[in-house]
Amino acid sequence: MSPTTTSNEPLRAVDPESPVEDRIEARLARIEQRVERGNLEGRKAGRAFMIFAVAALVLALGELIAIAAKLDNTSNPVKAATAAPVVTAAAPAPARRIGVALREYSVAPSPAVGSAGKVTFNVRNAGAIPHEFVVLRTTKPAGSLLKGAEADEAGNVGEIGDLQPGQTKTLSLSLKSGHYALICNLPGHYKAGQHADFTVR
């Protein structure tokens, strides 16, 4: 048998009339050449992956160092002492008069806390289409009352119907302490998000 062909050596043509051993040797040489090319491409891909992996590791290490530095700065007692004080908003005081704006598709009471006893809702349709205003006493969140296509009105304690755009109406109710839902239950309005939670203390 002749020496093995390397990937850089061209393959010699095999005469179909040549002996079977020469043809087998030529085929084996071709297969060996393909395997060598595959190995070479694999090594190149491996080197590229190694470069990528090292670059990703360096970036991750840099991020980790930056995060550690920030955490170290926040735990520094001198810096913490000079930080601005946190201001929390005071809870709204319960009110007897509540302004309510109805829009497509929201109910906005101001304030959102009423005082137990007589509560007067001053309801304005600030939207461009008719709305209604319904007050429901319920333990469920205002957004959890859907029953079919509309809200379940169990616990209804009062309402204003057919409020035209720009119109304002007043509704006075005697309310006990607890949770209420303020909704518009015209077709599709509640489902579109026209509801709000309201608390009476």
Backbone hydrogen bonds, N-H to C=O, Kabsch-Sander energy under -0.5 kcal/mol:
donor,donor_aa,acceptor,acceptor_aa,energy
9,E,6,T,-1.0
15,D,13,A,-0.6
18,S,15,D,-2.5
22,D,19,P,-0.6
23,R,19,P,-1.7
24,I,20,V,-2.5
25,E,21,E,-2.3
26,A,22,D,-2.2
27,R,23,R,-2.2
28,L,24,I,-2.8
29,A,25,E,-2.1
30,R,26,A,-2.1
31,I,27,R,-2.5
32,E,28,L,-2.7
33,Q,29,A,-2.2
34,R,30,R,-2.2
35,V,31,I,-2.4
36,E,32,E,-2.3
37,R,33,Q,-2.1
38,G,34,R,-2.5
39,N,35,V,-2.5
40,L,36,E,-2.3
41,E,37,R,-2.6
42,G,38,G,-2.5
43,R,39,N,-2.4
44,K,40,L,-2.1
45,A,41,E,-2.6
46,G,42,G,-2.5
47,R,43,R,-2.3
48,A,44,K,-2.3
49,F,45,A,-2.5
50,M,46,G,-2.3
51,I,47,R,-2.3
52,F,48,A,-2.2
53,A,49,F,-3.0
54,V,50,M,-2.5
55,A,51,I,-2.3
56,A,52,F,-2.6
57,L,53,A,-2.4
58,V,54,V,-2.3
59,L,55,A,-2.3
60,A,56,A,-2.7
61,L,57,L,-2.4
62,G,58,V,-2.2
63,E,59,L,-2.4
64,L,60,A,-2.5
65,I,61,L,-2.3
66,A,62,G,-2.2
67,I,63,E,-2.6
68,A,64,L,-2.5
69,A,65,I,-2.2
70,K,66,A,-2.1
71,L,67,I,-2.7
72,D,68,A,-2.3
73,N,69,A,-2.0
74,T,70,K,-1.9
75,S,71,L,-1.4
76,N,73,N,-0.8
80,A,76,N,-2.5
81,A,77,P,-2.0
82,T,78,V,-1.1
82,T,79,K,-0.5
83,A,79,K,-0.6
83,A,80,A,-0.8
88,T,86,V,-0.6
95,A,113,V,-1.7
98,I,120,T,-3.0
99,G,110,S,-2.3
100,V,122,N,-2.5
101,A,108,A,-1.7
102,L,100,V,-0.5
102,L,124,R,-2.6
103,R,106,S,-2.2
105,Y,103,R,-0.8
106,S,103,R,-2.4
108,A,101,A,-2.3
110,S,99,G,-2.7
114,G,199,T,-3.4
115,S,95,A,-2.5
117,G,175,L,-2.9
119,V,173,L,-3.4
120,T,96,R,-3.4
121,F,119,V,-0.5
121,F,171,L,-3.4
122,N,98,I,-3.1
122,N,120,T,-0.6
123,V,121,F,-0.9
123,V,169,K,-2.7
124,R,100,V,-2.9
125,N,167,Q,-2.7
126,A,102,L,-1.8
126,A,124,R,-1.2
127,G,102,L,-0.6
131,H,163,L,-2.2
133,F,160,I,-3.0
134,V,183,I,-2.7
135,V,158,G,-2.9
136,L,134,V,-0.5
136,L,181,A,-2.7
137,R,155,G,-3.0
138,T,136,L,-0.6
138,T,179,H,-1.6
144,S,141,P,-2.3
145,L,142,A,-0.6
147,K,150,E,-3.7
150,E,147,K,-1.1
152,D,145,L,-3.1
156,N,153,E,-1.3
157,V,135,V,-2.8
158,G,135,V,-0.9
160,I,133,F,-2.8
163,L,131,H,-3.2
164,Q,162,D,-0.8
166,G,125,N,-2.9
167,Q,164,Q,-2.3
169,K,123,V,-2.6
171,L,121,F,-2.3
173,L,119,V,-2.8
175,L,117,G,-3.2
175,L,173,L,-0.8
178,G,200,V,-2.6
180,Y,198,F,-3.2
181,A,136,L,-2.9
182,L,196,A,-3.1
183,I,134,V,-2.5
183,I,181,A,-0.5
184,C,194,Q,-1.9
188,G,149,A,-0.5
189,H,186,L,-2.2
190,Y,186,L,-0.8
192,A,188,G,-1.3
193,G,190,Y,-1.9
194,Q,189,H,-2.0
195,H,193,G,-1.9
196,A,182,L,-2.1
198,F,180,Y,-2.5
199,T,112,A,-2.0
200,V,178,G,-2.8
201,R,114,G,-2.8
